[in-house]
Amino acid sequence: MRLRSINALKDNDCLAKAIYNENGQVLLHKGVVLTKGMIEKMKAKGITFVYIEDALTDDLYIKEGVSEKTRQESIHTIQSNFRTISEEIVLGKSIDMDKLEPSFSSVVKNILSDIRENKEAISMLSDAFSYDTYIFRHSLNVTIYSLALGKKYGLSEKQLEELGMGAILHDIGKIAIPEKILNKKETLTDEEFKLIQEHPEIGFDLLRKSHTISLLAAHCAYQHHERIDGSGYPRGLKGKDIHLYAKLIGVADVFEAVTGNRVYRNAKLPHEALELLYSGVNTLFDKDIVEAFAKTIAIYPVGLEVTLSDGRTGVVAKQNGDFTSRPVIRVTKEKGKEVAPYEVDLMKTLNVTISSCETSLSQEEAS
């Protein structure tokens, strides 16, 4: 299987993994031959990357961040609970977060269970689920990334559960922001941007009133946009004044945001998103957290087409543990000509590196 950006798909590409909606129903079955209309519909549903069939790579093993069962159950819970909260806000009712806490806690524990069993770097670009509302997918993915990062960072079981609750609820305040502003394609007005920047405080006020949700979760919602140099919001906190959980979630939040398609921009690949995080080391983000995150996620996901520094072209075939920038590559071309596929382990062939890979733009968009 080859991993393709939604913007690089072509007519007659054959889908190698089914596409699901947020209720777990199949929208497009594995083996479907794609048309331009199907591709446009997937774009509209927020699909970013998909696997397509390819005879040279059909045996590659794809390990997702969490199981399809966990993802479906988690997104259903997030969707149901967030909509309940949204309806109560509209009606001016008092929101009982204590009543919802057990279901959120169950989601966190199920994700943690999957992450413990997954010994490979996390890759979620190809999690082929379509969501009508961005906040559902974002909240789930940030939780997965945050828990995987927290595990790599050495947090205890109790700390991971606290972190997970903070992550799943970090953007709860956005429920009070009109979707037309959250999904606006055009540049936001100063008033609209100011309104969006209020969501951490809205989330904090909502969560701190709970008797069963830890106050730490409320502070995760409050602080996940704070940055160590004081340039974040809402309070401009610096360094040690920002809770560790909020720092971890902040990194996961930025990575998830830029690797997902939004109405106003295309998705970036993991190595592009990681470069963005590294550019903010020691100003926006703690260096040790970004370095731990780099060992947590698959910088070059299995199935991605890459070009090596010696000119050979191939597909990422396997990860190499913590050394996510040095995967195993299945070479398919030399000097632009197809060859019988063979594998190169970049952990053993140290004089060769990945020099480029498929970008998130199609050739037409890049020109």
Summary of the structure (lengths in Angstrom):
residues: 367
radius of gyration: 20.6
end to end distance: 27.1
largest distance: 66.3
contacts: 1211
relative contact order: 0.12
helix: 44%
strand: 16%
